[in-house]
């Protein structure tokens, strides 16, 4: 089984302001045991900024982007050195892979990253992945590492994504304010009711909360990868989750696994939105048709030909995602036109299909 494990800052610090070495040793012990059992494990790690803050002696924080990038630059080396030392205790070798949104958006870089991952796993090297916070700008950031872990699960075509956190899982309400809240062991579908249970942000040490974990689960399960959100401080949490024991909250996958090309489309960060009229939305959803220019009602955002866009129903819900054959400016000019009017409007035509059904993933 190929498993992506996301380790949150609160897990790696034991909810303190320092990296918790005993907790990290235990997590590496479980990782080694899973690898020895024949599983392929990929770690997505947080805590680079905190590791840098600790390494510099906990200076006063301004929490600006520049400061976070500086702390991440210092902390990445500290974090990887520690992971390398702990892995060596169990005979494991590690590899560091730093990603940005651009690596997931560009097809060539996406395939290169996947080749690197496959190469590490085939040689029993443990890939340790983080977002490249030291250089990423707002346009290049994936966002929270929960989201990054879902993209990595798609990239690696993982069989399971495990998100370890400081919470036992998803509750019926926020247990901090509702003592009678109960754990939800299984989520079959992520709907408005599940989103309403997400609550607020996480701890001051990390950037995520249950909301980002549900967002990650939605991304991964749409591509056919089940997700488990489990407590990182539970005894043998990783071993139990991979072994099939009921722990935390499990988010069931949606249908069959998507083929590699459509997994990439789903993983890529969308650059814009296309609003469809009723006829086009029905054709795309019910008949699996391509999106034609005549069915486009509005275009939002800037994107180029070949970029991933979100397709919205007349009510504003995202119903599909796909690769556009027209850049945003051109698409605005041909919205609502039939095939014969496209060349007259643009001086050229790439066909009546704005998003071909072969380049489209229904949600």
C-alpha positions in Angstrom: 0.0 0.0 0.0 1.2 3.5 -0.9 0.5 5.9 2.0 0.9 9.6 2.4 1.3 10.8 6.0 0.9 14.4 6.9 2.5 15.5 10.2 1.1 18.7 11.6 3.1 21.2 13.6 1.1 20.4 16.7 2.0 16.7 16.4 5.7 17.3 15.8 5.9 19.7 18.8 3.6 17.8 21.2 1.6 21.1 21.3 4.6 22.9 22.7 6.8 25.6 21.2 9.7 23.1 20.5 10.1 20.1 18.3 9.2 17.1 20.4 12.0 14.6 19.8 10.4 11.6 21.6 7.2 12.0 19.5 9.3 12.3 16.3 11.3 9.2 17.3 8.1 7.2 17.8 6.6 8.4 14.5 9.8 7.3 12.7 9.6 3.9 14.5 6.1 3.4 13.1 7.2 4.6 9.7 10.0 2.1 9.6 7.7 -0.7 10.7 5.3 0.1 7.9 8.1 0.2 5.4 9.4 -3.2 6.7 6.0 -4.6 6.2 6.1 -3.7 2.5 4.2 -0.4 2.5 5.5 2.7 0.7 5.4 5.7 2.9 5.6 9.4 2.0 5.8 12.1 4.7 4.5 15.6 4.3 5.9 17.6 7.1 5.0 20.9 8.7 7.0 22.8 11.4 9.9 24.3 9.3 9.0 27.8 10.5 8.8 26.7 14.1 12.1 24.8 13.8 13.8 27.9 12.5 12.3 30.0 15.4 13.6 27.4 17.9 17.0 27.3 16.3 17.4 31.1 16.5 16.6 31.2 20.1 12.9 32.2 19.9 13.3 35.8 18.9 10.3 38.2 19.1 7.9 37.4 16.2 6.5 39.9 13.7 4.8 37.2 11.6 5.5 39.0 8.3 6.0 37.0 5.1 9.7 37.9 5.0 10.2 36.7 8.6 8.3 33.4 7.9 10.5 32.8 4.8 13.7 33.5 6.8 12.6 31.1 9.6 11.6 28.5 7.0 15.0 28.8 5.3 16.7 28.1 8.7 14.2 25.5 9.8 14.2 23.4 6.7 17.8 22.4 7.3 17.2 21.8 11.0 14.1 19.7 10.4 15.8 17.6 7.7 18.9 17.0 9.8 16.7 15.7 12.6 14.6 13.5 10.3 17.8 12.1 8.8 19.3 11.3 12.2 16.0 9.7 13.5 15.6 7.7 10.3 19.2 6.3 10.6 18.2 4.8 13.9 15.9 2.4 12.0 18.1 2.0 8.9 16.1 4.3 6.7 17.4 6.8 4.2 15.5 10.0 3.6 15.1 12.5 0.7 13.9 16.1 0.9 11.5 17.3 -1.8 10.3 20.9 -1.7 7.3 21.9 -3.8 5.4 25.0 -4.8 2.1 25.4 -6.6 4.0 25.9 -9.8 5.3 22.3 -9.6 1.7 21.1 -9.5 0.4 23.5 -12.1 3.1 22.8 -14.8 2.6 19.4 -16.5 6.4 18.8 -17.0 7.3 19.8 -13.5 4.4 17.7 -12.2 5.7 14.6 -14.0 9.2 15.3 -12.9 8.1 15.4 -9.3 6.2 12.1 -9.7 9.3 10.5 -11.2 11.4 11.6 -8.3 8.8 10.2 -5.8 8.6 6.9 -7.7 12.4 6.7 -7.8 12.7 7.2 -4.0 10.0 4.6 -3.2 11.5 2.0 -5.5 14.8 2.3 -3.7 13.2 2.3 -0.2 14.1 5.9 0.4 11.7 7.8 2.6 10.5 11.0 0.8 9.9 14.0 3.1 7.9 16.7 1.5 7.3 20.3 2.5 6.2 23.4 0.7 9.1 25.6 -0.4 8.1 28.4 2.0 11.5 30.1 1.8 10.8 31.2 -1.8 7.1 30.8 -2.5 5.1 33.9 -3.1 1.3 34.1 -2.6 0.9 33.2 -6.3 3.1 30.1 -5.9 1.9 28.8 -2.6 -0.2 25.8 -2.3 -1.4 27.0 1.0 -1.7 24.9 4.2 0.2 21.6 4.3 -3.1 19.7 4.7 -3.9 20.8 1.2 -0.4 20.0 0.0 -0.7 16.5 1.4 -3.9 16.0 -0.7 -2.1 17.1 -3.8 0.8 14.8 -3.0 -1.6 11.9 -2.6 -2.9 12.7 -6.1 0.6 13.1 -7.4 1.8 9.8 -5.9 -1.5 7.9 -6.7 -1.7 7.0 -3.1 -3.9 4.3 -1.7 -4.4 6.2 1.6 -3.8 9.7 3.1 -3.4 9.9 6.8 -3.5 13.4 8.4 -2.2 13.3 12.0 -3.2 16.2 14.1 -3.8 17.2 17.7 -7.5 16.4 17.5 -9.1 12.9 17.7 -10.9 13.5 14.5 -14.0 15.3 13.3 -16.7 15.9 15.9 -20.4 16.6 15.6 -19.6 20.1 17.1 -16.5 21.9 18.4 -15.7 19.9 21.6 -14.0 22.9 23.1 -17.3 24.6 23.4 -19.7 21.7 23.2 -18.8 19.0 25.8 -21.5 16.7 24.5 -20.0 16.6 21.0 -19.2 13.1 19.7 -16.6 11.8 17.2 -17.7 11.0 13.7 -16.0 7.7 12.7 -17.0 7.8 9.0 -17.9 10.5 6.5 -19.4 9.1 3.4 -19.9 12.4 1.7 -18.5 15.9 2.3 -21.6 18.1 2.2 -22.7 21.4 3.7 -23.4 19.8 7.1 -19.8 18.4 7.3 -18.4 21.8 6.4 -20.5 23.4 9.2 -18.8 21.1 11.7 -15.3 22.3 10.7 -15.0 24.9 13.3 -12.3 27.6 13.4 -8.5 27.7 12.9 -5.9 25.4 14.6 -3.3 26.3 17.2 -1.1 29.4 17.1 1.8 27.1 16.2 0.3 25.8 13.0 -1.8 27.3 10.2 -4.6 24.8 9.8 -7.7 23.6 11.6 -10.3 21.0 10.9 -11.5 23.2 8.0 -8.3 22.7 6.0 -8.4 18.9 6.8 -11.9 18.6 5.3 -10.7 20.6 2.3 -7.8 18.2 1.9 -10.1 15.2 2.3 -12.4 16.7 -0.4 -9.5 16.9 -2.9 -8.1 13.5 -2.2 -11.4 11.6 -2.0 -12.6 13.1 -5.3 -9.6 11.4 -6.9 -10.3 8.1 -5.2 -8.0 8.2 -2.2 -9.6 7.7 1.2 -8.5 9.9 4.0 -8.1 9.3 7.8 -7.8 12.3 10.2 -6.4 10.8 13.4 -4.7 11.9 16.7 -1.0 12.0 16.4 -0.5 11.4 20.1 -2.5 8.1 20.1 -0.4 5.0 20.6 0.7 3.5 17.3 -1.7 5.8 15.4 0.0 5.2 12.1 0.2 1.4 12.4 -3.5 1.2 13.5 -4.7 3.4 10.6 -2.8 1.5 7.9 -3.9 -1.8 9.5 -7.5 -0.9 9.1 -8.4 -0.2 12.7 -11.1 2.4 13.3 -9.2 5.4 14.5 -10.1 9.1 14.1 -12.4 10.0 11.2 -12.3 8.2 7.9 -13.4 10.0 4.7 -14.5 7.5 2.1 -13.3 7.9 -1.5 -15.7 8.8 -4.3 -16.0 6.0 -6.7 -13.2 4.5 -8.7 -9.6 5.8 -8.9 -9.2 8.5 -11.6 -6.7 7.8 -14.4 -3.4 9.7 -14.1 -4.2 12.6 -16.4 -7.4 13.4 -14.6 -5.7 13.1 -11.2 -3.3 15.8 -12.4 -6.2 18.0 -13.6 -7.8 17.6 -10.2 -4.5 18.3 -8.3 -3.6 21.4 -10.3 -4.6 24.7 -8.7 -7.3 26.3 -10.7 -6.5 29.6 -12.3 -10.0 30.9 -12.9 -13.7 30.1 -13.1 -16.2 29.7 -16.0 -19.9 30.1 -15.2 -22.2 27.9 -17.4 -25.7 28.3 -18.4 -28.4 25.8 -17.6 -28.1 23.8 -20.9 -24.3 23.6 -20.7 -24.3 22.6 -17.0 -26.9 19.8 -17.8 -24.9 18.6 -20.8 -21.6 18.4 -18.8 -23.1 16.8 -15.7 -25.7 14.4 -17.1 -24.2 13.5 -20.5 -20.5 13.9 -20.0 -20.3 16.4 -22.8 -17.6 18.9 -23.6 -18.1 22.5 -22.6 -18.8 24.6 -25.7 -18.4 28.3 -26.0 -22.1 28.8 -26.6 -22.7 27.5 -23.0 -20.3 30.0 -21.3 -22.1 32.7 -19.3 -19.2 34.4 -17.5 -15.5 34.2 -17.0 -13.6 35.1 -13.8 -9.9 35.3 -13.2 -6.9 35.3 -15.6 -5.6 32.1 -17.2 -3.8 30.9 -20.3 -4.6 28.1 -22.7 -4.0 24.7 -21.1 -4.6 25.9 -17.5 -7.0 24.3 -15.2 -10.3 26.1 -14.5 -13.4 25.5 -12.4 -16.7 25.0 -14.1 -19.6 26.5 -12.1 -23.3 25.8 -12.3 -25.8 28.7 -12.7 -26.2 28.6 -8.9 -22.4 29.0 -8.4 -21.6 25.4 -7.3 -18.4 23.9 -8.8 -19.5 20.9 -10.9 -16.3 20.1 -12.8 -12.7 21.1 -13.4 -10.8 20.9 -16.7 -8.2 22.2 -19.0 -9.3 25.2 -21.1 -8.5 25.6 -24.7 -8.8 29.3 -24.7 -7.1 32.0 -22.6 -9.4 34.1 -20.3 -9.3 37.2 -22.5 -10.3 35.3 -25.6 -12.9 33.3 -23.8 -14.6 36.5 -22.6 -14.9 37.6 -26.2 -16.5 34.3 -27.4 -18.7 33.5 -24.4 -22.1 32.6 -25.8 -21.0 32.3 -29.4 -21.6 29.2 -31.6 -18.7 27.6 -33.4 -19.1 29.7 -36.6 -18.8 33.0 -34.7 -15.5 32.2 -32.9 -13.2 32.9 -35.8 -15.0 36.1 -36.7 -14.6 37.3 -33.1 -10.9 36.3 -32.5 -9.5 36.0 -36.0 -8.7 32.3 -35.3 -10.5 29.3 -33.8 -9.3 26.4 -31.7 -12.7 24.8 -32.1 -16.1 25.2 -30.4 -14.9 23.2 -27.3 -13.7 25.4 -24.4 -13.0 22.3 -22.3 -13.0 19.0 -24.0 -14.6 16.1 -22.2 -11.2 14.2 -22.3 -9.7 17.1 -20.3 -12.6 17.4 -17.8 -13.2 15.8 -14.3 -16.8 15.9 -13.0 -17.2 16.7 -9.3 
